Amino acid sequence: MNARLIRQVNTSKLFHALRQNPACSQRDLVALTGLDKATVSTIISQLEAADLVEKADQLSRGKVGRPETALNIPLRAGYLLGARLEPGTIRLILSYLNGDVLARHEEHGETDLESSIRLLSQGVEHILAQNELTVEKVKALGIGIPALIDDTGYLVFAPNLGWRDVAIRERLEQTFGLPIYLDNDTKAAALAEKLFGRAQACQNFIFLSGHSGVGGGLYLADTLYRGSSGLAGEIGHMTVNPEGQVCSCGNKGCLETYVSESAILKALREQGLDLADVWAIKARAENGDSVVMQVLENATYYLAIALANLLSALNPEKIIIGGNLAVIAPFMMPALNVELKQRALGKPLKDCQLELSLFGSESVPMGGIALALEGFLALPTWLTQTQFVLKE
């Protein structure tokens, strides 16, 4: 590992430790990060010079000697933008550099590439204007897309959007003049859980979300697992019924033909109930609608098959359900727990916590915030980062 990469890793580790433990001292950071005193002192000095860390009040620990100085990430340090591009909708979150959410915004329109970029541009302009900010204050924009995206930001295929072979990172950087960080939507959401959510203390967990499809983010040995070609985590295409419905991928009985938002809405329409989205499903479920509860019970049956297989194969500490699926998951959890007790191996099930994401339907835009923060901290020139201007 070269010196520059070591510095980036150490800076990121220290910044996250301070973000998670505000008003701590340099001595605290040494203990929290395992870095030596000299390294912590050097990085803190650099962060201070870049106005990313400030010294606050003196800490009194009831001991003899000089009181220690508390350190914080000031609100003025900058802002991050996170987005989810999904069919017909752009969801945006504006946060402070520490990840605390400042504002939310949605734009609705067509799903083609040009319309989506235009909607994203409108959304960025709106959310910044509403908060009296200029784009110069934004450090980076992170975006989760339901697509296969390589590590250069090249979009290979987005089946639910109909996009294929697009140099999307380059297009977006030309549009916004901001550093852009992209990833598959569910992998981005898993990163949000690791940085800000329920998996901060986990080394092995699975994040599962359901929107137009079903996706998974796998953290194994404290690392986001991507597989040999970057496709790991396509949980929605696990076969749960070999003679089941035909999936968009061409196979039969994939999990997402039963558990995705679009699949559940389709099943409800087949029962004569035409609902708009998961929030409409939730409203019906809260009133005990028998048709809705029956469809959710059927979806739960197939979800349990998939989760039991994942528990046996990967033995995670946690399985976290997020995205739009988290909106209706509370009505599925009792039956899901019963099914898992019948299907999963006892020890892996006992050792795993099944939880709902703190971010609910905002898992992916928060994933965008996580991508933006990690990208900003990893920039080789982040201490002297050039500011950008929004382009027409």
TIFINU-72598 format. One record per atom (N, C-alpha, C): residue in one letter; x, y, z. Coordinates in pm, whole numbers, plus 50000, padded with zeros to 5 digits. Atoms other than C-alpha are relative to their C-alpha. Example, Ala and Ser with C-alpha at 12.3 -4.5 7.8 and 13.67 -1.06 7.14 Angstrom:
# residues 2
A500894988150000
A512304955050780
A500905012050000
S499184988149994
S513674989450714
S499235010950073
END
This chain:
# residues 392
M500854988150000
M500005000050000
M500895012550000
N499134988450006
N501575033149894
N499625010650104
A500174990049894
A501915063450120
A498725008149983
R501204992050024
R499105082949954
R498754992350041
L501165008149966
L496635054349992
L499904998050151
I500005001249854
I497675049350354
I499445012750064
R500504987349946
R497015086350419
R498495001149981
Q501444999450026
Q493585083850257
Q499234991050096
V500675009649911
V492645053050460
V499995005350143
N499924994849863
N493835068850785
N499125012350020
T500844988149991
T492075101750712
T498544996250008
S501385004649999
S488815083950637
S499644993750134
K500255006549871
K489095062750951
K499855010350111
L500044989949895
L489765093151168
L498765008849986
F501174991450022
F487025114451009
F498734992950047
H501195007449959
H484425087151061
H499954998250151
A499985001249854
A485535082251421
A499535012950065
L500434987149946
L485045119451487
L498535002449969
R501414998450037
R481735119451300
R499094992050094
Q500815008649914
Q480445090851515
Q500155003350148
N499744996549860
N481905105151836
N500335014850011
P499724985649997
P481535143051825
P500485004750137
A499484993849877
A483265164952082
A500974990850074
C498985008149935
C486015139652146
C501375006649983
S498664994150003
S489705147252196
S500914992049908
Q499035007550079
Q492785137152001
Q500374987050069
R499685012349928
R493555111952274
R498894989649979
D501125009150028
D490075097152225
D500134993949861
L499895004750138
L490705094651851
L501124989749985
V498935010150001
V493955075851912
V499434986550043
A500585012549948
A492005050152114
A498954994349904
L501085004450088
L489085048751868
L500514994349868
T499525003950133
T491165044651552
T501174990250002
G498805008349996
G494265026151669
G501195006449933
L498894992750061
L496425052351495
L500885005950110
D499124994449898
D499455066151676
D499765015050016
K500244986049967
K499495100751834
K500485009449890
A499444991150102
A501705116251566
A499125000349875
T500865000750118
T499465104151281
T498705007550023
V501254993049968
V496305116551452
V500235015050003
S499704985749991
S497905150251525
S500205006249862
T499754994950135
T499075154451165
T498705001249921
I501254999950077
I495695145351013
I499055010750054
I500874989849942
I493775167551256
I500465013949958
S499484987050044
S496055196751166
S499615002749855
Q500384998450140
Q495355190850796
Q498505002649987
L501454997950003
L491605188250857
L499635013950050
E500234986449951
E491695220351059
E500335010449894
A499584990550103
A493575238350783
A499005000549886
A501015000550106
A490895226950536
A498625004150050
D501254995649938
D488155239650775
D498994988550008
L500875011749987
L486775204350809
L499874995350144
V500055003049857
V487445201851182
V500265012950076
E499774988349917
E487255228051454
E500204995850146
K499825002249858
K488395229751813
K498875007050074
A501144994649926
A485535234952055
A500415002350146
D499764997449858
D485285236452434
D501084990750055
Q499045008449928
Q487855222852674
Q499244988750071
L500595011549932
L487055188052804
L500644998350137
S499505002549866
S487365183053177
S499634985850040
R500265014049966
R487735146653277
R500264997150149
G499805001849857
G488275152753646
G501374994950038
K498655004849973
K491965145153622
K500955011950012
V498974989849987
V495075164753712
V500655002049864
G499354997150127
G496735182253417
G499165009149914
R500704990950090
R495735203453125
R498724993749947
P501225005450061
P492135199453005
P500234997749850
E499845003350141
E491795184252659
E499015007949915
T500834992350091
T490345201952357
T499044990849925
A501015007750074
A487095188752208
A500075003749852
L499974998150145
L487015184351831
L498634997049941
N501285002050067
N484005186851602
N500155002349850
I500124996950142
I483085187051234
I499005011549989
P500924988550002
P481595221951184
P498994998949886
L501025000350104
L478395226250987
L500475007149874
R499524992450115
R480205250950762
R500994992049914
A498995007950073
A482575223050649
A499564996649858
G500485002850135
G480365216550349
G498794990950001
Y501235007550016
Y477445196850214
Y500204988749900
L500005011350092
L476755164350031
L498614998449941
L501275003250064
L474035154649786
L499974985049971
G500215014050032
G472655119449756
G498724998549922
A501185001550085
A470195107349495
A499754985449965
R500405012850061
R468305076949374
R499305003049870
L500684999450129
L467415074449007
L499184987249987
E500875011550015
E464415051348981
E498985003149890
P500944997450110
P461775046948709
P498985011050034
G500974989249985
G459885079948687
G500215009350117
T499824992049878
T461245094649011
T501475002250031
I498684996749947
I464355112449136
I499825004050146
R500054996549858
R464805113049514
R501355005850040
L498784992949962
L467335137349659
L500045002550150
I499764996149862
I468815142950003
I501205009450003
L498904990749973
L470995172250111
L500424997950144
S499535002149863
S473175166050415
S501215008850028
Y498734994249958
Y475925182050614
Y501104989849974
L498885008950028
L479385167150574
L500064988250098
N500015011149904
N478815145650884
N498894990049973
G501065009350036
G475845128750717
G498645003550055
D501314995949947
D473075146350911
D499175006349889
V500864995650110
V470135152550678
V499495014150025
L500484986349994
L469245188650606
L498695001649925
A501214998250081
A466575185450334
A499814988149907
R500385010650094
R464745161650100
R499195006149887
H500774995050114
H463205166149757
H499784988749900
E500305009750105
E461555145649481
E499625007249871
E500434995550131
E461115151349109
E499404988049928
H500685010950071
H458765131048889
H499935003349851
G500054997850145
G458805126248512
G500254987149924
E499755011550087
E459845103148229
E501254992450045
T498905008649958
T462365074848261
T501184999749903
D498875000350093
D464555080747955
D501185007750058
L498764994649944
L468155091248016
L500005015250004
E499944985350006
E467875127447901
E499035006450098
S500984994649906
S464705133648102
S500474998250144
S499535002749864
S466265117848411
S501125009750040
I498934990449971
I469365139948389
I499415013950021
R500654986949984
R467145170448343
R499275000950135
L500695000149872
L465015160548645
L500995001050116
L498984999349895
L468125155248854
L500565014050012
S499504986249999
S469435189448754
S499005009450065
Q501054991749940
Q466095205548843
Q499954997750151
G500075003249858
G466085187449175
G501155005950079
V498834994249933
V469615198449265
V499835015150014
E500204985649994
E468845234549179
E498955003750104
H501094997049907
H465615233349381
H500444998350145
I499675002749860
I467015217649697
I501085009650051
L499004990149959
L469995241449701
L499375013750020
A500664986949989
A467825272049639
A499135000750125
Q500875000349883
Q465375261649911
Q500795001750130
N499164999049880
N468265260550157
N501045011149990
E499164988250020
E469945292350029
E501484996349990
L498635004750021
L473055273649918
L500375000949854
T499505000750137
T475205275149609
T500744986849982
V499375012950027
V476735244949440
V501464999850044
E498614999549953
E480205256849545
E500164994150140
K499955005449864
K479335245349898
K499904984850003
V500215014550007
V478665209649780
V501324993049967
K498745007150021
K481615185949809
K499894989149894
A500155010950096
A480195157549599
A498534996049991
L501345005650024
L477055141349456
L500144985049981
G500005014550011
G476505104149510
G498654995149952
I501255004450062
I473885085049311
I499934984849999
G500295014250011
G472405050249346
G499044997649885
I500815003050119
I470975035649025
I499744985049995
P500275014350013
P469225002048977
P500624994749871
A499255003250122
A471904991348730
A501314993150034
L498645005049991
L475154973348671
L500925011349956
I499094988850025
I477855000348693
I501414995550032
D498625004349972
D481584993948661
D500725010550084
D499304991149907
D484255010448875
D500495013049938
T499684987250064
T484835038048618
T498785009149989
G501224992250013
G481235050048641
G499294997849869
Y500655003450128
Y480205033548313
Y498814990950029
L501225007849979
L476615020848317
L499884989549891
V500065011050095
V476474986748153
V498564997049962
F501405003350029
F472754979248186
F499145003550119
A501004997049898
A469764992548381
A498654994949948
P501185006050062
P466874968848296
P498705007350030
N501264993549965
N464134987548484
N499905014449949
L499994986650059
L465175020648326
L500134999549848
G499825001450145
G465915007347978
G501265006649949
W498754993650041
W469425022247973
W501074989249981
R498925009550027
R472425004247829
R501205007349942
D498734995050055
D476085012847762
D500055015349998
V499984985449985
V476185048547895
V501185004150089
A498934994349917
A479245067748020
A499365010350093
I500894991249925
I476935081948284
I500755009150097
R499244991449909
R479505094748532
R500565012049925
E499464989150081
E481155115248259
E498915010049962
R501114991250036
R477775128848145
R499595008850117
L500464992549883
L476805139148497
L501045010050047
E498964990449962
E480155155348574
E500005011949906
Q500094989050095
Q479785175948257
Q498805008950031
T501224992549970
T476275186248363
T500145008350127
F500004993649869
F476955194948725
F501335006550038
G498714994749960
G480665202548743
G500354996350142
L499735004949865
L480725182849068
L500664986349992
P499565013949994
P482605151449166
P498784990950015
I501155009050002
I480135123349094
I500474986050040
Y499705013749958
Y480155089349266
Y498764991449982
L501145008350039
L477925061549135
L500194985750050
D499965014449974
D477025026249236
D498604994549980
N501295006849997
N474265000849212
N499225004850123
D500794993949893
D471395013549427
D500064992450132
T500025007649875
T471344985149678
T501374999250064
K498654999649943
K475114984349720
K500255013450067
A499884986849938
A474985021749788
A499255000450133
A500795000249877
A472245016250046
A500684991850109
A499255007949902
A474344989250215
A501135008350061
L498954991249949
L477175014550245
L499435010050100
A500654990849905
A474735038750413
A499764993250134
E500195007349874
E473895012050669
E501324998650076
K498695001749937
K477605006750734
K500505013150061
L499484987249951
L478425043750774
L499085006750102
F500924991949920
F475255057850931
F498914991950071
G501205007149960
G472755030251003
G500214988850101
R500055010849903
R472174997651182
R501214990649995
A498885009350016
A475344980451061
A501355006250034
Q498734993449971
Q477975004451196
Q500974991150077
A499145008849921
A479264977851434
A500074985949943
C500055013450060
C478734948251198
C501134998049900
Q499035003650102
Q481354930650991
Q499394991249891
N500675008950095
N478964906250820
N498505002650004
F501434997550004
F475504917250715
F499505000149856
I500674999750130
I473024916150429
I498985011250002
F501034989850016
F471014946050315
F499114995749884
L500975004350101
L467844937850119
L499015011349976
S500984989550031
S465634962849938
S499104995549887
G500935003050107
G462614961249713
G499385012649945
H500634988850071
H461624987849461
H499344994149876
S500505006250123
S460924979949097
S500504985749988
G499475013649990
G463074949049162
G500394997450144
V499485003149867
V464774933049461
V501514998949989
G498545000450004
G468454938349535
G500594997450136
G499325002649874
G470984929749799
G501405005850001
G498624995749979
G474184944249937
G500604991050106
L499385009749910
L476534919450103
L501295005550059
Y498754996549932
Y479114929850360
Y500544987450065
L499365012049948
L481454900750431
L501405003750047
A498704996649940
A484474904250662
A500275015049989
D499924985449995
D483784941750683
D500315006449865
T499754994950134
T484044946050305
T498764997649913
L501125001750094
L481324951950045
L500414989949894
Y499645010850092
Y481404919849844
Y499325002449865
R500514997250134
R481034925149469
R500034987949908
G499895011650087
G481964891449322
G500995002349888
S498954999450102
S484224884149026
S499695009949889
S500354990550107
S482284906148782
S499105011250049
G500774988949945
G480554930349019
G498524997550016
L501435002849999
L477184912849014
L499514993650130
A500445006149874
A477124898449367
A498905008550064
G501084992949933
G473984907249558
G498705000249923
E501245000250077
E471394900849287
E499034989850061
I500875008949924
I469174884649548
I498644998549933
G501295000550068
G466094893049345
G499904989349894
H500015010350105
H467124866949091
H500374986250055
M499975013349941
M467394838249337
M498704992949964
T501205007750032
T464984810849228
T499334995250129
V500755004449881
V462324805749496
V498804991349962
N501085008650050
N459764787649277
N500344996049857
P499545004050133
P461144767848981
P498935000149892
E501104999850097
E457724766848815
E499215013050008
G500704987449976
G456864802748899
G499905009149880
Q500214990050105
Q456254834348702
Q501315003049927
V498834996350080
V458584845348424
V500485013850046
C499374987449955
C460984872648540
C500505007949879
S499454991650108
S462324901648333
S501354995049953
C498705005550038
C465664883248332
C499864988049908
G500255011650085
G464044854448140
G499834987050075
N500155012149920
N464094829048421
N498624999550067
K501285001749930
K461134815648617
K500205000050151
G500055001149855
G460304820448981
G501035007850077
C499054991749926
C462814847449076
C499305006950117
L500564993749880
L462314863349418
L499275012949968
E500624986950024
E461524897449272
E498674999149927
T501335001450059
T458514883549084
T498934998350107
Y500945001449889
Y456914879349428
Y500135011150105
V499754991449884
V458494904549666
V500265014649966
S499774985950035
S459304936549473
S498715007950012
E501184991349994
E456964966249501
E499124997849878
S500785001650123
S455914962049138
S499304986449996
A500625013349999
A455244924649187
A498814999550095
I501104999949903
I453094930549495
I498825008149946
L501074992050060
L451124957949318
L499304992249889
K500575008350107
K450624934349021
K499094989250058
A500815010449935
A449364906649251
A498705005750055
L501214993549949
L446904931049408
L499045003449886
R500874997150115
R445614941849066
R499294987449952
E500615012750041
E445004905448981
E498874995850094
Q501075002449903
Q442824904449294
Q498955011149998
G500994989450016
G440884935049176
G500275012550080
L499674988449917
L442694960649392
L501145007749933
D499024992050074
D444494987749193
D500535011150091
L499394990349910
L446835006649428
L501215006449935
A498954992150066
A449445032949344
A501404995950042
D498635002349951
D452415023749564
D499974993350137
V499925006949871
V453645008449889
V499315007850112
W500674992249896
W452195037150091
W498494997449998
A501415003850010
A448725028549961
A499794985950056
I500075013549943
I449404992150049
I500045000850153
K499874998449855
K450485002850398
K498695004850062
A501254994549947
A447285022950449
A498934989150008
R500985011050000
R445164992550355
R500354989650106
A499575010049902
A447224969250572
A499715004650142
E500284994649867
E446814992150872
E498544998150039
N501435002149976
N443064987550834
N499614985349988
G500265014350003
G443414949850806
G499354994949874
D500585004350128
D442384947150440
D500394985549971
S499745014350014
S442054909650379
S500744996749871
V499335002650127
V443164910850014
V501485003850011
V498624995549983
V446294930750098
V500774990350090
M499305008749907
M447164908350392
M500304986349938
Q499765012850066
Q446784876950179
Q501155000949901
V498914998150097
V449064890649907
V501345001550073
L498764998449922
L451654901150167
L500434986750062
E499675013149945
E451464866650325
E500674991249895
N499415007750109
N452234850849988
N501435004949971
A498664994450023
A455184874549935
A500954995950112
T499185003749884
T456444866550285
T500494985649990
Y499645014150017
Y456454829250208
Y501254998749914
Y498865000950091
Y458874834049919
Y501225007650054
L498894992749939
L460954859850104
L500714991250104
A499415008849899
A461474834650385
A500884989349938
I499185010050069
I462774808750139
I501375006049966
A498754993550039
A465374833350010
A500875003150122
L499224996349882
L466424845550354
L500564987750072
A499505012349938
A466734810150490
A501244994949926
N498835004150079
N469114801850205
N501205009050028
L498924990749971
L471154833250272
L500584997950139
L499525002849864
L471344825550643
L500904987750003
S499215012350002
S472644790650573
S501335002049926
A498804998350083
A475134802150309
A501005009950058
L499134988949963
L476504834050466
L500125002750150
N499914998649855
N475784832950842
N500225014650043
P499794985849967
P475334871150875
P499625003350144
E500404994849869
E475114890751198
E498625006549993
K501274993150019
K472204910751060
K499524998549857
I500644997850129
I469754911350773
I499145012450017
I500684987249987
I468474946650721
I499125002149877
I500954997750110
I465374953750511
I499785015049987
G500154985750023
G465194988250354
G499325002949868
G500664995950123
G463965007950057
G498494999950016
N501454999949994
N460285007649968
N499444987750069
L500465012149932
L460014972150101
L499875002250150
A500054997249856
A460644986150450
A498695006650041
V501274993449969
V457365005650427
V498944989750038
I501025010349974
I455294973550424
I500544988250080
A499395011349928
A457744949850596
A499444997950140
P500545002649867
P456264955750945
P498794990750000
F501185008750009
F453124937650827
F500384985849957
M499505013050043
M455254908750700
M500864993250107
M499015005149905
M457614904550996
M499484988650088
P500455011249916
P455434882551224
P500014986749925
A500035012450079
A454834856850950
A501404996149954
L498645002850045
L458424860150829
L500804993050109
N499295006349889
N459794851251172
N499554985550019
V500525013649988
V457534820651187
V500574991149890
E499495007750114
E458584809050839
E501494997150015
L498565001949985
L462274814050915
L500324989450105
K499785010249897
K462044792751229
K499784986049944
Q500285013050062
Q460674764751011
Q501034996349894
R499165002650117
R463184768550726
R501515001550024
A498574996849985
A466504782250852
A500674990850103
L499235007149899
L469244763951041
L499975007850131
G500224993649871
G468864770851411
G501085009650044
K498914991649951
K472304784751498
K500175012849918
P499914987650078
P472634809351203
P498825009450024
L501174991649976
L469084821451267
L500095006650138
K499874994649865
K469714825851640
K501025011250006
D498904990249996
D472904845451573
D499765012149910
C500284989050095
C471264868951319
C498835008350048
Q501094990749970
Q469154899651388
Q499355004549869
L500764995550116
L466434907551134
L499405013650036
E500384986449963
E465874945251136
E499545008049878
L500404990550103
L464254973250940
L500985011750000
S499074988750012
S466495001050811
S499445012350069
L500404987149943
L466415033851000
L499575009849892
F500244990550109
F466185050850660
F498744997049920
G501235003450071
G463075032850532
G500165001149850
S499984998550145
S462335042650174
S501125009249952
E498904991050037
E465265067250182
E501364993050004
S498745007549991
S467895039650198
S500955003549887
V499114997750114
V469215046249848
V500525014349994
P499414986549996
P469485084449860
P500995001850115
M498994999649894
M471255079850194
M501254992449956
G498865006650061
G473455055550005
G500795009549913
G499334989750079
G474195084349770
G500835009150088
I499234991949905
I475265105250070
I501264992550042
A498845008149960
A477545076650179
A501044999449889
L499085000250114
L479055073949830
L500735013349987
A499414986650013
A479625111649819
A501055002450108
L499054997949890
L481305112250160
L501264991649982
E498845008550021
E483565082550088
E500845004949882
G499274994850116
G484465097049750
G500765012750034
F499344987649961
F485255131049898
F501224997250085
L498885003149912
L487465116250168
L501144992949927
A498985007550074
A489295094949911
A500685008249892
L499384991850104
L490105123549672
L501465002750034
P498594997349972
P493915126049644
P500275014750028
T499784985649985
T493585163849629
T498935006550087
W501154994549927
W490745167849878
W500355011850088
L499634988849915
L492705191850097
L500055013249925
T499934987850082
T493025216349808
T499014999049886
Q500975002850105
Q489895206549620
Q499535012849930
T500514988850078
T488945230249339
T498495000550012
Q501454998649997
Q485425243749373
Q499445000249858
F500615001450131
F483015238149086
F498785009149991
V501204992150022
V480145257248932
V499014991849920
L501055007150072
L476825243948807
L499935005049857
K500054996550141
K476675243148429
K498594998449947
E501315001250063
E473675248048210
E499914986949923
END
